[in-house]
């Protein structure tokens, strides 16, 4: 064998590696593979890790963005719903002229809302359809009803034939308490006589908010007499009757899950879950990357 190697050309002759050389070369190859950057790793046949990492990062960003968008929409919806419920903002459309205290509104679309919901005196602001221009301020008192409905309710007073209908009260959906409009005294006397009902009245016609806050309110009867509002108009819930004796217990019905009033809590939970899942995926990806290096 040695003799055969001596007859080989010099270019084909290679030294026989020793055991130490083989160990060193093996350690060097392992060190080189562990310190390769990702583009070079892709060149030696491991592009899948690089692609997976990119897809994971993109998915995490999408989950975070979608989750934040869901939360933003939910919080905006909650804020708007609370504001509308507090001031009872309602958009109504009339197909013919209607009367409110101090003026007649032509047929069209209008916005009704409480000017200051936290005040102890109710003043209704009537504005245009977009709620960008104030049209009138109307004094109102509480009007209690026994059964609320899920729709806006407007009550009208009887008027002489051919005259615009006069709005008597406005009830917000789901509310026991409505807003009964207070008319100037001379007009309240006319409405009470025509409708044969009690009408709240005030001595002024001016829609100035400062004067409306302090204007005295009385009630006029069909007989053209004045009396305190509380004695003729129900502004508070009636006294509850004495509770009846409890009936005998009936058989317990099958257990059912309660129905929620809306899907808002579930939607909020879903938004937080999406954000949490995205953050967890990012943390897991970083730990996996460190373990591979």
C-alpha positions, 0 to 999 in steps of 0.5 A: 500500500505504501509502495502504491502511494509512492507512485501517485502524483504529488497532487493526489497525495494527501496525508493521512489525518491523525485522531487529534486532527479528526477531533479538532476538525469535528469540533470546528465544524460543530462550532461553525454550525452553532455560530452561523447566522440565519442566512448562512443556515438557510444555505446549509438546509435549515430555512424552515426555522427562519420562515417560521420565525417570520410567520410567528412575528407577523401573526403576533403583530396581527393578533395584537392589532386586532385585539386592540381594535376590538377593545377600542371599539368596545370602550367607545361603544360603552362610552357612547352608550353611557352618554346617551343613557345619561342625557337621554339623547334621542333623534325623532322625525315628525311628518307634520308640524308639532308644538313645543313650549314657546314655538312650533317645529316644522316637519323634520328630524330633531334631537332631544336631550337633557341639557344637564342630567345632573341638575335637579331641574330638567331642561330639554334641549331641542336641536337639529338632526345632527345636534349641531344647532340649538333650536329651543330650551324647554322646561320639563318635570318628571312624569312617571309611567308604570310600564316602560317600553323599548322604544321612544314614546311621545305623548300629545295633548288634544288641540283644536282641529287644524292646529299642530299637535302639542307634545305633552311628554317624552319617554326614553326607551326603557325608562320609567320616568319621562319628561313632561313639557311645561308650557307658558301659563296662558298656553297651558290654560288653553291645553288643559281646557281642550284636553281636559287634563292637568297641564304644568305651567310656568309664568314665562315664555323665554327660553333662557336657561338661567330663567328656566332654572329658577322659574316657578312651576305650577299645575293648571286644571281644566277648570282654569285653576292653579295648584302645586304640581305634586298634588295633581301630577304624579312625578314619583312612583306610587306607594308599593302595596303590602306584600302578599303572603308567599305561595307554596314552593313549586318544583324547581325548574331545570337549571338554565344559564342566565341570558346576558343583556348584551354581548359587550362583556364577551367581546371585551373578554375576547379582545383581552384574550387576543392580546394575551395570546399574541404577547404569549406567542412573542415571549415563547418565540423569543425563548425558543430563539435563545434556546436554538442559539 
